Every structure is written in C-alpha cells, then in structure tokens.
Amino acid sequence: MFLSDDPLSGAALLARIDALAAISQDPGRLTRLYLTPEHRHANDLVAGWMRAAGMAVREDAAGNVVGRYEGRTPGLPALLLGSHLDTVRDAGRFDGMLGVVAAIAVVEALHRQGRRLDFAIEVIGFWEEEGARFQPSLIGSSAVAGTLACDPDAVRDADGVTLAEALRGFGLDPAALPRAARSQAEGLAYVELHIEQGPVLEAAEQPVGIVTAIAGATRSAVTVAGRAGHAGTVPMELRCDAMAAAAEMILAVEAVAAGAHGLVATVGQIAAEPGAINVIPGRVRFTVDLRAGDDALRAERMAALRRRLHAIATRRHVTMTIETLHDSPAAACDAGLMRGLAAAVRADGIVAPTLASGAGHDAMALAKLWPMAMLFVRCAGGISHHPAESVTAADAETGARVLLRFVETFTPGLSPSP
C-alpha cells in the first residue's frame, strides 16, 4: 500500500505513480485504455489506496472509481478532487495520475490525524479523459456532469468495438450510464491538481501555478475525395489528387492559426486510400485540433478555415467534408477558488504564476456543474504525452501540500465568485 509516515512525501507519491505506471497493455511502454483489463487493475489498485486512506469506495456507471471521506456529519455535500487514470498510447506516467494520487494523500493525511471537516471529500479517478480509445474525450467526467451526449451503440473504437459492447465486457450496463450523473446539490466545488504539460512554470522557476481558464477546443475530421489512378499513366494536369489537395489544406490549417494570439491548430492524424506507392490517392482523411481560450476567436477561425478548405477543394476539383468530433467551450476557473489556492501557495513561501491551460482536462466537464479550479505542477521541459514526462519528488510534494492546505481552509457555503 506504500504507507509511509508522511503520505504527502514526494517519495510516497512517486512510489504510487510508479505502481500505476506498471499497469500497461504494452510491454515496455505505458498505454492504459478505457474499459480494458488494465482499467480494472488500476481501479482495484486505487480503490485499495482509497480504503487505506479512510474512504468508502464505489465504481460508478461509467467505470470511474470514487472514494468518499465523510465530514463531521455523514451525508454532507462534498468538495471533489481528482483527475484521470487513462493514458494516451506510449504515455508519460504523471499526466492524470499525479492528481489522483495527490488527492488520496490529502485525505490520508486528514484521516491519520482523525480530522473530519465541515464537508465531505470525494476523490474521483476518471476514465477516457484522453479519448484514446473512444471519442468524444472526457467520457467519465462528462458522465458525472450529466452532459455525456454520445450514443454507446454508435461510438466505436479502432477495432470496431462499440462503447456499449465495451461497457458490457467490463461488467457495466450501457443503459445505466446516465446513473453516473451527479446532482449539483451533492457537490460544492471541483479542484484538480495536474502537471502543467507546458514550459511556463519551468521558465518561471516555480514548482506550482494557478490556472485561470482551460481553452476551448474543436476537433474535426476532414475527408477529401478525389479520383484514384495509376501513378504512371495519369498526366499531372488531369489528376484529382486527394493527397495533394490535403497537403495544401494542412498548410491552410497552419496559416489560419498563425498570428492569432492564444489560438493553436494541429493536424495530428492523416490517412490515405488506397495507400499504395504506385496509386494516386483517391481519398484522404486528416484531423484538425483547434484551441483557444477565447470562444469567439475559435469560432471565427474555424469558420475561416472551412472557407479556405472549401476553396482549395473547388480549385483542385475534389470534394471535401468536415465532421465535428468534439466541441467544448473554454472554461473559466472560479475566482474564489483561485484565491484559496493562491493563499495556500503563499503559506508555503511561493509566488505562483497564473496561467491558462491549452490542454483539456476533466475540470472542463465538471465546470458545467460546480465551480472549479486547477493547480498545475511543474514538469521537466514542459514535455507530456511522452515517456520523457517527468516531475520531481519535491515538486510533487509541494503540489500535494498546497492542495491539503487549500482543503483545510476551504469554507463551504461561501460564495467564491464575485
């Protein structure tokens, strides 16, 4: 169970991170996907830590693992803490996991002191935050927020398995998925500790930072249909080359984001058909990920991108369709919760920078139900979603101690926002 004299120590936190990182479907690299045997193993491990920390544990209808530490009176509304337990493929070991482990350590520290607060604490290990197996992303946290809108019978993974089939294979009932939703009255706020996944804190030489907002994101799939043909016999001027058109479109994606402060655009996947070296591609599909902290800017740039892609398709005599895979608005962090985190940081002698998050987080989904805030922990080089992802024991401990101090001073019923 990795119990130590101090559950908040960096060594104790990293030992649990290492134990979770050992749960992977791919030998030699970390890959842990939603509704797999590795999901079950991770839930069981985390549930054991939660019970040792004094929590009652359950698994909800979406497969999230939930630990509850009662307040002075059973049944009080809860301050929710947590992050996600799923990973991308070939992942780093801190993304998501540090937030879950730190939250458990906070409760364990209170439990060892025999302390109960004027509110309950719930720690949630969410699943399918990354969307690495099923789209949309944020499935577990959206289910808790009651905003999950996908059809489990229609959503499929890369192997053609539907979400409904995967839920049944995991021992869950797809029809019961709405039961994961929580009511607003059950919670007070949601606070998530997470690695930064960027270089700002390292540049500022500070171990932690306070998040101001999470950028909104639009993810799309673009399909370009041309005409396949023999690579040696079709003259260049008579071609309807889907790959050449897609290449120009990808440069247009880059151009639409260039110079727009606070907006980024990425093409992360591309596939050509029929995919033979001696055949002109007749069909190409690529993805676009467009993010900004300003929703109006994101919508305007997405509209501009659509116009540019349609113009390229017309000029090159191909057809083009855009399918929206995911669209989420920017989420502002609660001002009162930010002040509470800032006070907890100052008590440790740190002047924490404030910064926006370009990456999406479970906190985005929970913001639709409760006030939310995030505390970032410095990561080496800003590297994330990669095996080189790294956090020092000292920074992990600092983040956990700030989180504990915030919890100890949190006042339920106080309207946090101006």
C-alpha positions in Angstrom: 0.0 0.0 0.0 3.1 2.2 0.1 2.1 3.6 3.5 4.7 5.9 5.0 5.0 8.2 8.0 4.0 11.0 5.6 1.6 10.2 2.8 2.4 13.6 1.3 6.1 13.0 0.9 7.4 13.1 -2.6 8.8 9.6 -2.2 5.4 8.2 -1.2 3.7 10.0 -4.1 6.2 8.8 -6.7 6.0 5.2 -5.4 2.3 5.1 -6.1 2.9 6.8 -9.5 5.4 4.0 -10.3 2.9 1.3 -9.3 0.2 2.8 -11.6 2.7 3.1 -14.4 3.4 -0.6 -14.2 -0.2 -1.3 -15.3 0.0 -1.2 -19.1 -1.2 -3.2 -22.1 2.0 -2.6 -24.0 5.2 -4.1 -22.7 8.0 -1.5 -22.3 5.7 1.5 -22.6 2.7 2.9 -20.8 -0.7 2.5 -22.5 -3.8 2.2 -20.3 -7.1 2.5 -22.1 -10.7 2.8 -21.1 -12.7 -0.4 -20.3 -9.8 -2.8 -20.7 -8.3 -5.3 -18.2 -5.8 -2.6 -17.3 -8.6 -0.3 -16.4 -9.9 -2.9 -14.0 -6.4 -3.4 -12.5 -5.9 0.3 -12.0 -9.3 0.8 -10.4 -8.6 -2.1 -8.0 -5.2 -0.6 -7.0 -6.5 2.9 -6.5 -9.6 1.6 -4.6 -7.2 -0.1 -2.2 -5.3 3.1 -1.6 -8.6 4.9 -1.0 -9.8 2.4 1.6 -6.5 2.6 3.4 -7.0 6.4 3.5 -10.3 6.0 5.2 -12.6 6.3 2.3 -15.7 4.3 1.3 -15.2 3.3 -2.3 -17.5 2.6 -5.3 -17.3 2.3 -9.0 -19.9 4.4 -10.9 -21.8 3.5 -14.0 -19.1 5.0 -16.3 -16.3 3.0 -14.7 -14.9 5.9 -12.7 -13.5 4.9 -9.2 -14.9 7.1 -6.4 -13.7 7.4 -2.8 -15.7 9.3 -0.2 -14.4 10.6 3.1 -17.3 11.8 5.2 -17.3 15.1 7.0 -18.3 15.7 10.7 -21.8 14.7 9.8 -22.5 11.9 7.3 -24.1 12.9 4.0 -22.7 16.4 3.7 -22.1 17.9 0.3 -18.6 17.1 -1.0 -15.5 19.0 -2.2 -14.5 16.9 -5.2 -10.8 16.3 -6.0 -9.3 14.1 -8.7 -8.0 13.6 -12.2 -7.9 10.8 -14.8 -6.4 7.3 -14.8 -6.4 6.6 -18.5 -3.5 7.4 -20.8 -2.6 8.1 -24.4 -0.6 5.5 -26.1 3.1 5.4 -25.2 2.3 7.9 -22.4 4.1 9.6 -19.6 3.4 8.4 -16.0 2.3 11.7 -14.4 -0.5 13.0 -16.6 -3.7 12.5 -14.7 -2.2 10.0 -12.2 -0.4 12.7 -10.1 -3.8 14.4 -9.4 -5.4 11.2 -8.2 -2.5 10.1 -6.1 -2.1 13.6 -4.5 -5.8 13.8 -3.7 -5.7 10.4 -2.0 -2.7 11.5 0.0 -4.6 14.6 1.2 -7.4 12.5 2.5 -5.0 10.0 4.0 -3.2 12.9 5.9 -6.5 14.0 7.4 -7.6 10.5 8.2 -4.3 9.8 10.1 -5.0 12.9 12.2 -8.5 11.8 12.9 -9.8 15.0 11.3 -13.3 15.5 9.8 -14.2 18.7 8.1 -17.5 20.7 7.6 -17.9 18.9 4.3 -17.2 15.5 2.8 -14.3 15.0 0.4 -14.7 12.8 -2.7 -11.7 11.7 -4.8 -12.5 10.5 -8.3 -10.3 8.7 -10.8 -11.9 9.5 -14.1 -11.7 7.4 -17.3 -11.4 8.2 -21.0 -10.3 11.8 -20.4 -7.9 11.4 -23.3 -10.2 9.9 -25.9 -7.5 7.4 -26.8 -10.0 4.6 -27.3 -13.4 6.2 -27.8 -14.4 9.7 -28.9 -15.5 12.1 -27.6 -12.9 12.6 -24.8 -13.9 13.4 -21.2 -16.4 10.5 -21.2 -16.0 9.7 -17.5 -16.2 13.3 -16.2 -19.0 14.2 -18.7 -21.0 11.3 -17.4 -20.6 12.6 -13.9 -21.6 16.1 -15.0 -24.7 14.7 -16.8 -23.6 16.1 -20.1 -22.5 13.0 -22.0 -24.3 13.1 -25.3 -22.8 10.1 -27.3 -24.8 7.0 -28.2 -23.0 4.0 -26.8 -24.2 1.8 -29.6 -22.9 4.2 -32.3 -19.4 5.1 -30.9 -16.7 2.6 -31.9 -13.0 2.2 -31.2 -10.4 1.5 -33.9 -11.2 -2.2 -33.8 -14.9 -1.7 -34.4 -16.0 -2.4 -30.8 -18.8 -0.2 -29.7 -18.8 1.7 -26.4 -21.9 -0.3 -25.4 -20.1 -3.6 -26.1 -17.0 -2.4 -24.1 -19.1 -1.4 -21.2 -20.8 -4.8 -21.1 -17.5 -6.5 -21.3 -16.3 -4.5 -18.3 -19.3 -5.6 -16.3 -21.3 -2.3 -16.7 -24.7 -1.7 -18.2 -24.8 0.8 -21.1 -28.4 1.6 -20.3 -27.3 2.6 -16.8 -24.7 5.1 -18.0 -26.9 8.1 -17.1 -26.8 7.0 -13.5 -23.2 8.2 -13.2 -24.6 11.8 -13.3 -24.4 13.7 -10.0 -26.7 16.5 -8.8 -25.4 20.0 -8.2 -26.5 19.7 -4.5 -24.1 16.7 -4.0 -21.0 18.8 -4.5 -19.5 22.2 -3.5 -16.6 22.6 -6.0 -14.1 20.6 -8.0 -10.4 21.2 -7.7 -7.9 19.3 -9.8 -4.1 19.0 -9.4 -2.4 18.3 -12.7 1.0 18.6 -14.3 1.3 21.7 -16.4 2.2 19.9 -19.7 3.9 23.0 -20.8 7.1 25.1 -20.1 5.7 28.2 -18.3 6.4 27.1 -14.7 9.9 25.8 -15.5 10.7 29.2 -17.2 9.4 31.0 -14.1 11.4 28.7 -11.8 8.3 27.9 -9.7 7.0 24.5 -8.7 3.3 25.2 -9.0 1.0 27.6 -10.8 -2.7 28.6 -10.6 -4.8 28.0 -13.7 -7.0 30.9 -14.9 -9.0 29.1 -17.6 -9.0 26.0 -19.8 -9.0 26.6 -23.5 -12.0 25.6 -25.6 -11.4 23.0 -28.3 -12.8 22.0 -31.6 -11.7 18.6 -33.1 -12.7 17.8 -36.6 -12.1 15.1 -39.2 -11.6 16.3 -42.8 -12.3 13.9 -45.6 -11.0 14.8 -49.1 -12.3 12.7 -52.0 -10.6 12.8 -55.4 -10.0 10.2 -58.1 -7.6 7.3 -57.7 -5.5 6.4 -60.7 -2.3 4.8 -61.9 0.8 6.8 -60.7 2.5 6.3 -64.1 -0.3 6.8 -66.6 -2.4 9.8 -65.5 -1.0 13.1 -66.6 -0.5 15.7 -63.9 -2.9 18.2 -65.4 -5.7 15.6 -65.4 -5.3 14.4 -61.8 -7.8 14.9 -58.9 -5.2 14.0 -56.3 -6.7 13.9 -52.8 -3.3 13.8 -51.2 -2.0 16.9 -52.9 -5.3 18.8 -52.0 -5.0 17.6 -48.4 -1.4 18.8 -48.2 -2.5 22.3 -49.3 -5.3 22.1 -46.8 -3.0 21.2 -43.9 -0.8 24.3 -44.7 -4.1 26.3 -44.6 -4.7 25.0 -41.1 -1.3 26.3 -40.0 -1.9 29.6 -41.7 -5.3 30.1 -40.1 -3.7 29.9 -36.6 -0.6 31.9 -37.4 -0.7 35.3 -35.8 -3.9 34.7 -33.8 -2.7 35.2 -30.2 -3.9 32.5 -27.9 -5.0 30.1 -30.7 -3.3 26.9 -31.8 -4.2 24.5 -34.6 -2.8 21.0 -35.1 -3.1 18.2 -37.7 -2.3 15.1 -35.8 -3.5 12.3 -38.0 -3.6 11.6 -41.7 -4.5 8.5 -43.7 -4.6 8.0 -47.5 -6.5 5.4 -49.6 -5.8 3.1 -51.2 -2.4 3.7 -49.7 -0.2 2.1 -52.4 3.1 3.6 -53.6 2.0 3.5 -57.2 -1.6 4.8 -56.9 -2.8 8.4 -56.9 -4.7 8.7 -53.6 -8.4 8.9 -54.1 -9.4 9.6 -50.5 -7.6 11.3 -47.6 -8.8 11.8 -44.1 -7.0 14.1 -41.6 -7.8 15.6 -38.2 -7.8 19.2 -37.1 -7.5 20.2 -33.4 -8.2 24.0 -32.9 -7.9 25.5 -29.4 -8.3 28.9 -27.9 -9.1 30.5 -24.6 -11.5 32.9 -26.4 -14.5 31.0 -27.8 -15.4 33.8 -30.2 -11.9 33.7 -31.7 -12.0 30.0 -32.0 -15.4 30.1 -33.8 -14.3 32.8 -36.2 -11.1 31.0 -37.1 -12.9 27.7 -37.6 -15.3 29.4 -39.9 -12.4 30.9 -41.8 -10.7 27.5 -42.1 -13.9 26.0 -43.5 -14.0 28.7 -46.2 -10.3 28.1 -47.1 -10.7 24.3 -47.3 -13.8 24.6 -49.5 -11.9 27.0 -51.8 -9.0 24.6 -52.1 -11.3 21.7 -52.8 -13.1 23.6 -55.6 -9.9 24.8 -57.2 -8.4 21.2 -57.2 -11.6 19.5 -58.4 -12.0 17.4 -55.3 -14.8 17.2 -52.7 -14.3 18.0 -49.0 -16.4 17.3 -45.9 -15.7 18.3 -42.3 -17.1 16.3 -39.4 -17.0 17.8 -35.9 -15.7 15.1 -33.5 -15.6 17.3 -30.3 -16.5 20.8 -29.4 -16.2 22.2 -25.9 -16.2 25.8 -24.8 -13.5 27.4 -22.8 -13.9 27.0 -19.0 -13.0 29.8 -16.6 -11.7 28.9 -13.2 -13.6 30.2 -10.3 -12.2 33.4 -8.8 -12.8 32.4 -5.2 -11.2 29.0 -5.6 -8.2 30.6 -7.3 -7.8 33.0 -4.3 -8.0 30.0 -2.0 -5.2 28.2 -3.9 -3.1 31.4 -4.0 -3.4 31.7 -0.2 -2.4 28.1 0.2 0.6 28.6 -2.1 1.7 31.8 -0.3 1.7 29.9 3.0 4.5 27.8 1.5 6.5 30.9 0.6 5.9 30.6 -3.1 4.6 33.2 -5.5 2.8 31.1 -8.0 2.3 32.3 -11.6 -1.2 32.3 -13.1 -1.5 30.7 -16.5 -4.1 29.4 -18.9 -4.3 25.8 -19.8 -4.1 24.9 -23.5 -4.8 21.3 -22.8 -8.2 20.0 -21.9 -9.0 18.5 -18.5 -11.8 16.8 -16.6 -12.3 20.1 -14.9 -13.9 21.4 -18.1 -16.7 18.9 -17.8 -17.2 19.4 -14.1 -17.3 23.2 -14.6 -20.8 22.7 -16.0 -22.0 21.5 -12.6 -19.8 23.1 -9.9 -17.2 25.9 -9.5 -13.8 24.5 -10.5 -10.2 25.4 -10.2 -6.8 23.8 -11.1 -3.4 23.7 -9.6 -0.5 23.0 -12.0 2.7 21.3 -11.0 5.9 21.9 -13.0 7.1 19.2 -15.4 10.5 19.0 -17.0 10.8 20.7 -20.3 7.1 21.0 -20.5 7.1 17.5 -22.0 3.9 15.5 -21.7 2.1 12.7 -23.6 5.5 11.1 -23.9 7.6 8.7 -21.9 10.1 11.5 -21.1 7.3 13.2 -19.0 9.0 14.0 -15.6 8.1 15.6 -12.3 10.5 15.8 -9.3 9.6 14.3 -5.9 10.0 17.8 -4.4 7.5 19.4 -6.8 5.0 16.6 -6.4 5.2 17.0 -2.6 4.8 20.8 -2.9 1.7 20.4 -5.0 0.2 17.9 -2.6 0.9 20.1 0.4 -0.7 23.1 -1.2 -3.7 21.0 -2.0 -4.0 19.9 1.6 -3.7 23.5 2.8 -6.4 24.6 0.4 -8.7 21.8 1.6 -8.1 22.6 5.3 -9.1 26.3 4.7 -12.0 25.7 2.2 -15.2 27.1 3.5 -18.4 25.5 2.2 -21.3 27.9 1.6 -19.1 30.9 0.9 -19.9 32.3 -2.5 -16.4 32.1 -4.1 -17.0 34.2 -7.2 -17.5 37.9 -7.3 
